[in-house]
Amino acid sequence: MDAVNPILAHKLGQLQTEAPELAESATSPTRQMRRALGRAADNAVGLLASVLGISEDQMDAEGLIEDGPDDWIVLGLRTGDAAGLSGLFLMDPPLRSALIEMQTMGSLLPLPETQRPVTRTDAVMSVPFAANLLAELGEVEFGAPDVNLAAYDIGPVENLRTAGLVMMQGRYRVWRVSVQLGGGEAQGEMLIALRPKDANVPQPTVDTNAWSRNLRDALDDAPADLDAVLTKMTLPISKIEAFEVGQVLQLAGTTVGSVTLTGPGGEAVSTARLGQVAGKRAVRIEDAQIEMLDDPPMLPSAPQPSPHNTAATPEPTPTAADLVGG
């Protein structure tokens, strides 16, 4: 026998110099997948697996869900900067069975005539193999520079319909791989779909009715004047005209916790408690009542002259005795 088996030669350390055309094919997707698959299956479940064939295509997210295979294990792939799923890892029933059998019995059973339905336990038990394969593919830079398979988190999804609800839109690179299982006649298949970094995603529709949100964004840094009101009273003009410097007014029922913060129009914004900070008067907000309106507020009409001879007094500054006594 003149030909030397390259696999046996590799194991025996008898590495041969490859021809230039073979050396160039070392970075081909088929060779990368073959290397990664063999290591991942062995490390994860002790399964002997090899690549029979691989094909690549491009599909959009909707086509993946509508035309995807039924009764396959569905694993979702997600990167840390993505809001939803940015990839799928699917495995057919024969490959699923091989992974489960190797983990439960340590060997493969004869091929059944019919396959049982997929369960969530099947999906969970398939994650170690899928995670190992992604790590190995990332190491050989499979799909680079469009995707980095080592950057994906992986987890089971109930079915393709559920995955479609959280998949990011855009074009996906899709690899379909046929696998020989256990060195015998058993064969399986898997599908890996990944969204490239530069995938075109439809721009979100601008919400022209979000008046409140736009107004809040525009006014976040705008100044606002607030008045701290301790109490209000109504007095005849004759008593107001008789005010003298140093005169003390009795504020019945008023305490340091009776402060109300009001806006320019006199509307109550929150309640507060009177105190001091660094020797200066201060208030501590206790119950904020700030609300944004969905529509612009109506401008107040011009003030009408009052027919009564009464007026609100200017807010006197309470003395320490007033606060303690009140």
C-alpha positions as CSV (number, residue, x, y, z in Angstrom):
1,M,0.0,0.0,0.0
2,D,1.8,3.1,-1.3
3,A,-0.6,5.8,0.1
4,V,-0.1,7.0,3.7
5,N,-3.2,7.7,5.7
6,P,-2.8,11.4,6.7
7,I,-4.7,10.9,10.0
8,L,-2.5,8.0,11.1
9,A,0.6,9.9,10.0
10,H,-0.4,12.9,12.1
11,K,-1.0,10.7,15.2
12,L,2.4,9.0,14.7
13,G,4.2,12.3,14.2
14,Q,5.0,11.5,10.6
15,L,3.8,14.9,9.3
16,Q,4.3,15.3,5.6
17,T,4.9,18.5,3.7
18,E,1.7,19.5,2.1
19,A,1.4,20.6,-1.5
20,P,0.8,24.4,-2.0
21,E,-2.8,23.8,-3.0
22,L,-3.5,21.8,0.1
23,A,-1.8,24.4,2.3
24,E,-4.1,27.1,0.9
25,S,-7.2,25.0,1.7
26,A,-6.3,25.0,5.4
27,T,-8.4,28.1,5.9
28,S,-11.4,26.8,3.9
29,P,-14.7,26.6,5.8
30,T,-14.9,22.8,5.3
31,R,-11.4,22.2,6.8
32,Q,-12.1,24.6,9.7
33,M,-15.4,23.0,10.4
34,R,-13.9,19.5,10.3
35,R,-11.2,20.4,12.8
36,A,-13.6,22.2,15.2
37,L,-16.3,19.6,15.0
38,G,-14.1,16.6,15.8
39,R,-12.6,18.4,18.9
40,A,-16.0,19.7,20.1
41,A,-17.8,16.4,19.9
42,D,-15.0,14.5,21.6
43,N,-14.5,17.1,24.4
44,A,-18.2,17.6,25.1
45,V,-19.7,14.1,25.0
46,G,-16.9,11.7,23.8
47,L,-18.5,11.3,20.4
48,L,-16.5,10.5,17.3
49,A,-17.9,12.9,14.6
50,S,-16.7,14.0,11.2
51,V,-17.9,16.4,8.5
52,L,-19.4,14.9,5.4
53,G,-20.3,18.1,3.7
54,I,-21.0,21.8,4.3
55,S,-22.9,24.4,2.3
56,E,-23.4,28.2,2.9
57,D,-26.2,30.5,2.0
58,Q,-27.7,33.8,3.0
59,M,-31.2,34.3,4.3
60,D,-33.2,37.0,6.1
61,A,-34.6,36.5,9.6
62,E,-38.2,35.9,8.3
63,G,-37.0,33.3,5.8
64,L,-35.1,31.4,8.5
65,I,-38.2,31.1,10.6
66,E,-40.7,30.4,7.8
67,D,-38.5,27.9,5.9
68,G,-36.6,26.4,8.9
69,P,-36.8,22.7,9.7
70,D,-39.4,21.4,12.1
71,D,-38.7,19.0,15.1
72,W,-35.1,20.1,15.4
73,I,-33.4,21.4,18.5
74,V,-33.4,25.2,18.6
75,L,-30.6,27.0,20.4
76,G,-30.5,30.8,20.4
77,L,-27.3,32.8,20.0
78,R,-26.8,36.3,21.4
79,T,-24.0,38.7,21.7
80,G,-23.7,41.1,24.7
81,D,-24.4,44.2,22.5
82,A,-27.5,42.8,20.9
83,A,-31.1,43.5,22.0
84,G,-32.3,40.1,20.7
85,L,-31.1,36.9,19.2
86,S,-28.4,37.4,16.5
87,G,-28.0,33.7,15.6
88,L,-29.5,30.2,15.7
89,F,-28.0,26.8,16.2
90,L,-30.2,23.9,15.0
91,M,-29.7,20.2,15.3
92,D,-31.7,17.4,13.6
93,P,-33.1,14.4,15.6
94,P,-30.3,11.9,14.7
95,L,-27.6,14.3,15.9
96,R,-29.8,15.0,19.0
97,S,-30.1,11.3,19.8
98,A,-26.4,10.7,19.4
99,L,-25.6,13.5,21.9
100,I,-28.1,12.3,24.4
101,E,-27.1,8.6,24.1
102,M,-23.4,9.4,24.6
103,Q,-24.2,11.4,27.8
104,T,-26.6,8.8,29.3
105,M,-25.2,5.4,28.1
106,G,-21.8,6.2,26.7
107,S,-22.5,4.6,23.3
108,L,-24.8,4.9,20.3
109,L,-27.9,2.8,19.9
110,P,-29.1,1.3,16.6
111,L,-30.9,3.9,14.5
112,P,-34.7,3.9,15.3
113,E,-37.2,3.9,12.5
114,T,-39.0,7.0,13.9
115,Q,-37.6,9.8,16.1
116,R,-39.4,11.0,19.2
117,P,-40.4,14.7,19.6
118,V,-37.8,17.1,20.9
119,T,-38.0,18.1,24.6
120,R,-36.5,20.9,26.5
121,T,-34.2,18.4,28.3
122,D,-32.8,17.4,24.9
123,A,-32.1,21.1,24.2
124,V,-30.4,21.7,27.5
125,M,-28.2,18.5,27.2
126,S,-27.2,19.6,23.7
127,V,-25.8,23.0,24.9
128,P,-22.4,21.7,26.0
129,F,-21.6,20.3,22.5
130,A,-22.9,23.5,20.8
131,A,-20.9,25.7,23.1
132,N,-17.7,23.7,22.5
133,L,-18.2,23.8,18.8
134,L,-18.7,27.6,18.8
135,A,-15.5,28.0,20.9
136,E,-13.5,25.8,18.5
137,L,-14.9,27.6,15.5
138,G,-14.0,30.9,17.0
139,E,-10.4,29.7,17.6
140,V,-10.0,28.8,13.9
141,E,-11.7,32.1,12.9
142,F,-14.6,30.4,11.1
143,G,-16.7,33.0,9.3
144,A,-14.3,35.8,10.1
145,P,-14.3,38.8,9.8
146,D,-18.1,39.0,9.5
147,V,-18.7,37.0,12.8
148,N,-16.9,36.0,15.9
149,L,-18.4,32.7,17.1
150,A,-16.6,32.8,20.4
151,A,-18.5,35.9,21.4
152,Y,-21.9,34.3,21.5
153,D,-24.0,33.3,24.5
154,I,-26.1,30.2,23.9
155,G,-29.3,28.9,25.3
156,P,-32.3,26.7,24.5
157,V,-35.4,28.1,22.8
158,E,-38.8,26.3,22.7
159,N,-39.1,26.4,18.9
160,L,-38.5,28.5,15.8
161,R,-41.6,30.5,16.2
162,T,-40.6,31.6,19.7
163,A,-37.1,32.4,18.4
164,G,-38.6,34.5,15.6
165,L,-40.2,36.8,18.2
166,V,-36.9,38.0,19.5
167,M,-34.6,37.6,16.5
168,M,-32.9,40.8,15.1
169,Q,-33.8,41.6,11.6
170,G,-31.4,41.6,8.7
171,R,-29.4,39.2,6.5
172,Y,-27.9,36.0,8.1
173,R,-25.1,33.8,6.9
174,V,-26.3,30.2,7.1
175,W,-24.1,27.1,7.2
176,R,-25.7,23.7,6.8
177,V,-23.4,20.8,7.9
178,S,-23.9,17.1,7.4
179,V,-22.1,15.0,10.1
180,Q,-21.1,11.3,10.3
181,L,-21.7,10.0,13.8
182,G,-19.7,7.3,15.6
183,G,-17.7,6.2,12.6
184,G,-20.6,4.1,11.3
185,E,-23.7,4.6,9.1
186,A,-25.4,7.1,11.4
187,Q,-25.6,10.6,10.0
188,G,-26.9,13.9,11.4
189,E,-27.2,17.5,10.3
190,M,-26.9,20.9,11.9
191,L,-27.6,24.4,10.8
192,I,-25.8,27.5,12.1
193,A,-27.2,31.0,11.2
194,L,-25.3,34.1,12.2
195,R,-26.1,37.8,11.6
196,P,-22.9,39.6,10.3
197,K,-21.8,42.7,12.0
198,D,-22.6,44.9,9.0
199,A,-26.1,43.4,8.4
200,N,-28.6,46.0,7.1
201,V,-31.3,46.5,9.7
202,P,-34.4,48.6,8.9
203,Q,-34.4,51.9,10.7
204,P,-37.0,52.1,13.4
205,T,-40.0,54.3,12.7
206,V,-39.9,57.7,14.3
207,D,-42.8,58.1,16.8
208,T,-44.2,61.5,15.9
209,N,-46.8,61.3,18.7
210,A,-44.3,61.1,21.5
211,W,-44.9,64.7,22.5
212,S,-44.2,64.2,26.2
213,R,-40.9,62.4,25.7
214,N,-39.6,65.0,23.3
215,L,-40.6,67.8,25.6
216,R,-39.0,66.2,28.6
217,D,-35.7,65.7,26.6
218,A,-35.8,69.4,25.5
219,L,-36.5,70.7,29.0
220,D,-34.2,68.5,31.1
221,D,-31.6,71.2,31.5
222,A,-34.0,74.2,31.5
223,P,-34.0,76.3,34.8
224,A,-37.2,76.3,36.9
225,D,-38.1,78.6,39.8
226,L,-39.8,77.1,42.8
227,D,-41.3,78.8,45.9
228,A,-41.2,77.3,49.3
229,V,-44.5,78.2,51.0
230,L,-44.9,77.7,54.7
231,T,-48.5,78.9,55.0
232,K,-51.0,81.4,53.5
233,M,-53.4,83.7,55.2
234,T,-55.9,86.3,54.2
235,L,-56.0,89.6,56.1
236,P,-57.9,92.9,55.7
237,I,-56.0,95.7,54.0
238,S,-56.2,97.7,57.2
239,K,-54.2,95.2,59.2
240,I,-51.7,94.9,56.4
241,E,-51.2,98.7,56.3
242,A,-50.6,98.5,60.1
243,F,-47.6,96.2,59.8
244,E,-44.5,97.4,61.7
245,V,-40.8,96.2,61.4
246,G,-40.2,93.5,64.0
247,Q,-43.9,92.6,64.4
248,V,-44.5,88.8,64.9
249,L,-47.3,87.0,63.2
250,Q,-48.9,83.9,64.7
251,L,-48.9,81.0,62.3
252,A,-51.5,78.7,63.9
253,G,-51.1,75.0,63.0
254,T,-47.9,75.5,61.0
255,T,-44.8,73.3,61.6
256,V,-41.5,72.9,60.0
257,G,-43.0,70.0,58.0
258,S,-45.7,72.1,56.5
259,V,-43.7,73.4,53.5
260,T,-45.1,73.1,50.0
261,L,-43.0,73.7,46.9
262,T,-45.0,75.5,44.2
263,G,-44.2,76.3,40.6
264,P,-44.5,79.7,38.8
265,G,-48.2,79.3,38.4
266,G,-48.8,78.4,42.0
267,E,-49.3,74.7,41.4
268,A,-48.1,72.4,44.1
269,V,-45.0,70.4,43.0
270,S,-44.1,68.5,46.2
271,T,-44.1,68.7,50.0
272,A,-41.0,69.4,52.0
273,R,-39.6,70.0,55.5
274,L,-37.9,73.2,56.6
275,G,-34.3,73.0,57.8
276,Q,-30.9,74.4,57.2
277,V,-27.6,73.4,55.5
278,A,-24.3,75.1,56.3
279,G,-26.1,77.9,58.1
280,K,-28.5,78.6,55.2
281,R,-32.2,77.9,55.1
282,A,-33.1,74.7,53.2
283,V,-35.9,72.4,52.5
284,R,-35.9,68.6,52.2
285,I,-38.3,67.2,49.6
286,E,-40.5,64.5,51.0
287,D,-43.2,63.7,48.4
288,A,-42.6,64.6,44.8
289,Q,-45.7,65.1,42.6
290,I,-44.1,66.1,39.3
291,E,-46.1,65.0,36.3
292,M,-45.6,65.7,32.6
293,L,-48.8,66.5,30.6
294,D,-49.5,64.8,27.3
295,D,-50.7,68.1,25.8
296,P,-49.4,71.7,26.2
297,P,-51.0,73.4,29.2
298,M,-53.5,76.2,28.6
299,L,-52.1,79.6,29.2
300,P,-53.7,81.4,32.2
301,S,-56.0,84.3,31.3
302,A,-55.2,87.8,32.5
303,P,-55.9,88.4,36.2
304,Q,-59.3,90.1,36.9
305,P,-59.5,92.8,39.6
306,S,-60.9,91.4,42.9
307,P,-64.1,93.0,44.2
308,H,-63.0,92.3,47.8
309,N,-60.7,94.4,49.9
310,T,-58.5,91.5,50.8
311,A,-55.0,90.5,49.7
312,A,-52.6,87.7,50.3
313,T,-49.9,88.7,52.6
314,P,-46.3,88.5,51.5
315,E,-44.6,85.5,52.9
316,P,-42.8,86.5,56.2
317,T,-39.7,84.7,57.2
318,P,-40.6,82.8,60.4
319,T,-38.3,83.3,63.4
320,A,-37.0,80.5,65.5
321,A,-39.6,81.3,68.2
322,D,-42.4,80.9,65.6
323,L,-41.1,77.5,64.5
324,V,-40.8,76.2,68.0
325,G,-44.1,77.7,69.2
326,G,-46.0,76.6,66.0
